[in-house]
Amino acid sequence: MIVSKSSGMRLKDLGNLSVLQGDILIEELQNVVNVQEAMDARLMDKTGLKKIRLAWSKDFDGSRDKTLELDVLNALKPHENLSRLEIDHYGDAKFSNWIGDSGFFNLAKISFHFCKNCTSLPPLGKLPMLRELSIRGMDQVKVIGAEFYGSRGLGELPFPLLSSLMFGGMPNWEEWLGVAQEVGVIEFPQLCKFYIRRCPKLVSLSNILQLSLRELEVQSFPFTLENCEVIDCDDLVTLWPSDNTEQCLVNLQQMSIESCPQLLSLQEIDVLPHLRNLLIWSCGALELFPNIIARLDVLVIDNCPSLKMMSSLQNCSTTLKDLIINGWVNLNMTNLLGHGYSYSCLTRLYIYIYSCDGLELFPHGELFPQGNVPPILFQLSIRHCGNLKPLVELDLQKLTSLRHFLFGGNPELGSFTNEGHYVLPPSLSKLELHELPNLKTLSEGFQNLTSLRHLVIDKCPKLIALPMEDRVDKLSSLLIGGCTLLKKRCLKNKGDYWPTIADIPYVEIDGLSVYDPDSSA
């Protein structure tokens, strides 16, 4: 029906239609001049109505009474049997309280279109059966926050059944804040399809997409968007299917992808011109990487066992600062780093490859191909890399900026050979040795560590002596765990090392401080 100010159909005429069922469209609601007329429509009494569309004029001029429009919307509250609601061109700054009421237990689909004066969204997260939500043309919304999710009981999920979510034409939307993190509470646990179109000021998407996302589409995405996170999307196979998506992500600087077990390829991101940080965790099916990666500052690849060998990072040789690799069983460091590149900005290198039998990680046994060591490398971690040359042959003493070195996961190692050569540079301030079950001795090659202040030795049960014994008292902290023989020598007031380590500010053995009165260490 079309509401008229004078002649024709009046809103109150609906009041007498007690058996009205199915769908109803009410247009030109700006012509309602008295809220009593809306109340007389008695929509709340019409139990057979399943779909309602309420529409005002497209013209937002001075003749509109915003307060009256809110009163009219309040009065047009339908029966709770409603399954679909559409509101178009509504003029007030806020919606009625009944919208988002959890009592609407059948409401499965909602659309808000061109409600240009609304500054916030109603608490739709409380609707137990909501499956589809479309929001377009909300010009005044700047932040979507807790009000969107609504108040919930402990452990209740917001939007428990929502499967499709679309935002479009929101020119001033800047920020989307998720709910405060609660144990067991997941936002949008059933979301399969997510669309964002023409939201030019949106800067960041927080961790809001969970579990079941199958389709991700962004159109006319903000040129200002710098950070994008895709997390826990079980059915996501590709990041974006359309060619125009990446054209809108020209300013994207960081991409984080985590726990997407069906994701197969990341080749789409090779066209992102300003991407600086790429972080990928727990994508078990991921096979294909971009052919070209240029100017990355940070690359993290963690637990992606199916990933095939990517092209060289040589285009990043002058920019890469952090390279962290864990569980990439097909990794070949020589091919990855390329030949003749020293990676002049690299400050942190972490390599942890677990269960790498037959691995060609270091085909020539070299950590850095052709001895091109990064000149300012600050932190180096190597774990479970079995076919690496002995440390003494890796020229690590040339890493004159190295401060933190972690090494472990080599069950065959019994000692560090070549007694007359230094293993590590004197700049080192923290040394960690982990999971070396057959290591018995440390060579004199550790005696030059004059700057060492923090020493961690873990799960080295056969090790009988500390390195640089004559300077152990210079340490600020000493942590020993799972080292039976060393533990005996460090026992408080009993071990022969005790006079040496007693003045170290912090000493921990098997997780307990030796200075704790209850400790038996």
SULFEN-V341364 format. One line per field, one symbol per residue. phi: phi as a letter, one per 30 degrees, with the letter a starting at -180 (. if undefined). A space follows every 10 residues. Layout:
# SULFEN-V341364
phi: ???
This chain:
# SULFEN-V341364
phi: .cdcdbdjdc ddddddcdce bicbccchdd ddcbdddddd dhdddcdddc bbbcbcdddc cdddcddddd dddedceddd decbbbbbhd cddbcddddj dddddcdcbb bcbhcdcdca cdddddddcd cbbbbbicdc dcbcbddddi dbdeidddhd cdcbbbcahc dcdcbbcdde dbdicbdhdc dcbbbbbhbd cdcbcddccb icdcbbbbbh dddddcbbbb bhcdcdcbda dcdddddccd cdcbbcbbhc dcdcbbdddd cddcdcbbbb bhcdcdccce dbbcidcbbb bbhbdcdddc dddedcdcbd cbbbbbicdc dbdddddici cchdcdcbbb bbcchceidc ebecicdceh iddddcecbb bbbhcdcdee edcchddddd cdcbbbblib dddcacdhed cdcbddddcb bbbbhbdcdc bcdddcdcdd cdbbbbbbhb dcdcbddhed bedddcabbb bibeddeddc edibdddeed cdcdebbbbh ibddcdeddc d
